[in-house]
Amino acid sequence: MTPQSLRRRSILSRIVRRIIMILYRWNGWKLEGHLPDLPKFVIAGAPHTSNWDFVFFIGATAEEGVEPNFMGKHTLFRGVMKNFMLDMGGIPIDRTKRSNVVDQVAEEFARRERLALVIAAEGTRSTDGSWKSGFYHIAEAAGVPIVPAWVCNERMVLGFGDPVWPSGNYGEDLLKIAHFMRSKLPDYDRFKVLEAQAQRIIEEGSND
């Protein structure tokens, strides 16, 4: 059971969610593929090129009947913002704790009955297309699959792929995801970078 399910959602969060859905539908976004019928998973989304990405992911997951969660700095969950952040799906992460981010999120997965965690796998919008490994280590520690999610702003399409269960071989699993991403946007340079990154990790024999 999630914290927000124990009480009525804040008025602000209900208003914001309604605005997000209006914006999502008004922009005419189309959805390709479906989220898995599983209670817990990590959604690894890319490319992260716009501040609107979060809005469109909220809209797309809502169409699938899923309320996504996201990680946020624990200091954002204070005072009047606490209930709003929790109601929007936020999970507070305290980087000053002895336990690292992966352990904190894995504990959250273990505590909840359902959790769909959205992670911008590239990290920041300024990346060249390389992915950070945090999403993978979180899924691996929590024992949940990774659902690759891609977006094409030109065609206004957001899609989900089949779940990929972490095998412990980061390079090989990343290459599976890269091949899926390139199957959707073959000529997209950032996905070419992702594929090259996966191949390099395999050649180097590294799981980081």
LUMKEBA-672710 format. One line per field, with one value per residue (C-alpha): residue number from 1; residue in one letter; x, y, z. Coordinates in nm, 4 decimals. Example, Ala and Ser with C-alpha at 12.3 -4.5 7.8 and 13.67 -1.06 7.14 Angstrom:
% LUMKEBA-672710
seq (1/2)
type (A/S)
X (1.2300/1.3670)
Y (-0.4500/-0.1060)
Z (0.7800/0.7140)
***
This chain:
% LUMKEBA-672710
seq (1/2/3/4/5/6/7/8/9/10/11/12/13/14/15/16/17/18/19/20/21/22/23/24/25/26/27/28/29/30/31/32/33/34/35/36/37/38/39/40/41/42/43/44/45/46/47/48/49/50/51/52/53/54/55/56/57/58/59/60/61/62/63/64/65/66/67/68/69/70/71/72/73/74/75/76/77/78/79/80/81/82/83/84/85/86/87/88/89/90/91/92/93/94/95/96/97/98/99/100/101/102/103/104/105/106/107/108/109/110/111/112/113/114/115/116/117/118/119/120/121/122/123/124/125/126/127/128/129/130/131/132/133/134/135/136/137/138/139/140/141/142/143/144/145/146/147/148/149/150/151/152/153/154/155/156/157/158/159/160/161/162/163/164/165/166/167/168/169/170/171/172/173/174/175/176/177/178/179/180/181/182/183/184/185/186/187/188/189/190/191/192/193/194/195/196/197/198/199/200/201/202/203/204/205/206/207/208)
type (M/T/P/Q/S/L/R/R/R/S/I/L/S/R/I/V/R/R/I/I/M/I/L/Y/R/W/N/G/W/K/L/E/G/H/L/P/D/L/P/K/F/V/I/A/G/A/P/H/T/S/N/W/D/F/V/F/F/I/G/A/T/A/E/E/G/V/E/P/N/F/M/G/K/H/T/L/F/R/G/V/M/K/N/F/M/L/D/M/G/G/I/P/I/D/R/T/K/R/S/N/V/V/D/Q/V/A/E/E/F/A/R/R/E/R/L/A/L/V/I/A/A/E/G/T/R/S/T/D/G/S/W/K/S/G/F/Y/H/I/A/E/A/A/G/V/P/I/V/P/A/W/V/C/N/E/R/M/V/L/G/F/G/D/P/V/W/P/S/G/N/Y/G/E/D/L/L/K/I/A/H/F/M/R/S/K/L/P/D/Y/D/R/F/K/V/L/E/A/Q/A/Q/R/I/I/E/E/G/S/N/D)
X (0.0000/0.1433/0.1437/-0.0921/-0.3488/-0.3975/-0.5536/-0.7304/-0.5027/-0.4180/-0.6185/-0.3030/-0.1968/-0.5435/-0.5384/-0.1880/-0.2769/-0.5837/-0.3797/-0.1192/-0.3850/-0.5372/-0.1959/-0.1189/-0.4451/-0.4443/-0.1018/-0.2386/0.0211/-0.0131/0.0858/0.2651/0.3069/0.1818/0.3132/0.3408/0.0709/0.3115/0.2911/0.6474/0.8968/1.1406/1.0574/1.3830/1.2915/1.4905/1.5705/1.5422/1.5520/1.2681/1.1210/0.7891/0.9031/0.7635/0.4232/0.3985/0.5114/0.2471/-0.0157/0.0981/0.1165/-0.2248/-0.3684/-0.2242/-0.3892/-0.0558/0.0423/0.4193/0.6660/0.9862/1.2822/1.3310/1.5691/1.4371/1.4485/1.1661/0.9340/0.9001/0.6284/0.3412/0.5194/0.5381/0.1867/0.1948/0.5206/0.3989/0.0653/0.2439/0.4363/0.7561/0.9905/1.2223/1.5891/1.8302/2.1829/2.3252/2.2189/2.4664/2.2553/2.3006/2.0319/2.0040/1.9464/1.6905/1.4861/1.5142/1.3721/1.0840/1.0121/1.0091/0.7759/0.5121/0.2637/0.2866/0.5536/0.6310/0.9448/1.0207/1.3882/1.5450/1.8118/2.0376/2.0480/2.0390/1.9228/2.2822/2.4055/2.5316/2.3031/2.5038/2.3007/2.3764/2.3704/2.1597/1.8314/1.9822/2.1290/1.7986/1.6030/1.8617/1.8601/1.4801/1.4368/1.2091/1.2177/1.3140/1.0604/1.2296/1.0334/1.1062/0.9680/0.9606/0.8711/0.8504/0.5804/0.4300/0.4624/0.5586/0.6101/0.6874/0.8845/0.8729/1.0205/1.3871/1.4815/1.8331/2.0594/2.3546/2.5337/2.4806/2.6425/2.4350/2.1119/2.1864/2.2473/1.9023/1.7494/1.9612/1.8478/1.4856/1.5357/1.7050/1.4243/1.1925/1.4221/1.6929/1.8588/1.8473/2.2047/2.1600/2.0389/2.3416/2.5545/2.3636/2.4270/2.7982/2.8134/2.6634/2.9042/3.1997/3.0904/3.0678/3.4123/3.5629/3.3858/3.2530/2.9164/2.9389)
Y (0.0000/0.3387/0.6439/0.8389/0.5571/0.6047/0.9493/1.1778/1.3357/1.7019/1.9500/2.0786/1.7322/1.6647/1.9943/1.9327/1.5798/1.7105/1.9805/1.7225/1.4995/1.7956/1.8913/1.5312/1.4871/1.8364/1.7766/1.4655/1.2186/0.8579/0.5525/0.2503/-0.0686/-0.1415/-0.1611/-0.5160/-0.6623/-0.6744/-0.5056/-0.3719/-0.2590/0.0155/0.2272/0.3377/0.6301/0.7983/1.0296/1.2964/1.6103/1.8239/1.9397/1.8182/1.4551/1.4058/1.5417/1.3051/1.0053/1.0838/1.0993/0.7805/0.5759/0.7056/0.5707/0.2338/0.2570/0.3007/0.5750/0.6184/0.7047/0.9057/0.9743/1.3143/1.4794/1.4304/1.8029/1.8544/1.6481/1.9029/2.1347/2.2090/2.0321/1.6939/1.5678/1.7130/1.5376/1.2064/1.2378/1.2973/0.9729/1.1076/0.8840/1.0815/0.9908/1.0995/1.1036/1.1797/0.8388/0.5555/0.3407/0.4385/0.5327/0.1799/0.0323/0.2983/0.2434/-0.1372/-0.1095/0.0968/-0.1716/-0.4357/-0.2267/-0.1602/-0.3879/-0.1927/0.0411/0.1645/0.3759/0.6102/0.6929/0.9148/0.6582/0.9182/1.1180/1.4721/1.6432/1.7461/1.3882/1.2646/0.9634/0.7485/0.5866/0.5865/0.2430/0.3432/0.2250/-0.1194/-0.1602/-0.0531/-0.3100/-0.5769/-0.5079/-0.4949/-0.8079/-0.6347/-0.6013/-0.2991/-0.1615/0.0439/0.3528/0.5780/0.9055/1.0752/1.4418/1.4886/1.2224/1.2792/0.9109/0.7544/0.3797/0.0951/-0.2215/-0.5698/-0.6050/-0.6984/-0.8913/-0.8083/-1.1066/-0.9643/-0.8910/-0.5181/-0.4924/-0.7682/-0.6435/-0.2859/-0.4063/-0.5716/-0.2409/-0.0497/-0.2795/-0.2199/0.1563/0.1567/-0.0558/0.2343/0.5194/0.3622/0.6865/0.8614/0.9526/0.9210/0.5627/0.4882/0.6159/0.3875/0.0842/0.1682/0.2133/-0.1332/-0.2945/-0.1205/-0.2438/-0.5998/-0.5787/-0.4393/-0.7024/-0.4431/-0.4420/-0.0765)
Z (0.0000/-0.0967/0.1318/-0.0942/-0.0885/0.2859/0.2529/0.0120/-0.2452/-0.1997/-0.4040/-0.5723/-0.6908/-0.8308/-1.0202/-1.1552/-1.2708/-1.4495/-1.6237/-1.7274/-1.8839/-2.0676/-2.2078/-2.3043/-2.4947/-2.6414/-2.7958/-2.9678/-2.8434/-2.9570/-2.7587/-2.9071/-2.7074/-2.3570/-2.0059/-1.8673/-1.6462/-1.3539/-1.0133/-1.0096/-1.2720/-1.3692/-1.6743/-1.8399/-2.0626/-2.3403/-2.4988/-2.2310/-2.4431/-2.3059/-1.9760/-2.1169/-2.1053/-1.7553/-1.8588/-2.1540/-1.9478/-1.6844/-1.9586/-2.1321/-1.8124/-1.7061/-2.0327/-1.9294/-1.5877/-1.4094/-1.1674/-1.2079/-0.9359/-0.9514/-0.7253/-0.5663/-0.3260/0.0285/0.1030/-0.1496/0.0710/0.3494/0.4769/0.2431/-0.0443/0.1278/0.0529/-0.2983/-0.3844/-0.2419/-0.4215/-0.7522/-0.7042/-0.5546/-0.3576/-0.1265/-0.1566/0.1152/-0.0265/0.3193/0.4528/0.4873/0.2540/-0.1110/-0.3615/-0.5015/-0.1552/-0.0616/-0.3759/-0.3488/0.0033/-0.1352/-0.3942/-0.1195/0.0958/-0.1688/-0.3396/-0.6656/-0.7979/-1.1494/-1.1201/-1.4100/-1.4591/-1.7255/-1.8138/-1.9766/-1.6549/-1.7935/-2.1124/-2.1941/-2.2423/-2.5788/-2.5524/-2.3115/-2.0352/-1.6639/-1.4996/-1.1968/-1.3499/-1.4073/-1.0600/-0.9028/-1.1058/-1.0310/-0.6549/-0.6421/-0.8546/-1.1052/-1.4857/-1.6921/-1.9390/-2.2124/-2.3107/-2.6072/-2.7310/-3.0698/-3.0395/-3.4172/-3.4631/-3.1161/-3.0267/-2.6957/-2.6775/-2.4399/-2.5093/-2.3599/-2.0113/-1.9842/-1.6703/-1.5448/-1.6046/-1.4157/-1.7427/-1.7830/-2.1252/-2.2842/-2.1299/-2.2337/-2.5879/-2.5932/-2.4904/-2.7433/-3.0247/-2.9270/-2.9174/-3.2592/-3.4033/-3.3258/-3.4318/-3.6520/-3.7575/-3.4223/-3.3258/-2.9487/-2.9837/-3.2016/-2.9114/-2.6740/-2.8949/-2.9203/-2.5419/-2.4847/-2.7303/-2.5643/-2.2190/-2.3522/-2.5096/-2.1899/-1.9788/-1.7366/-1.5558/-1.4473)
***
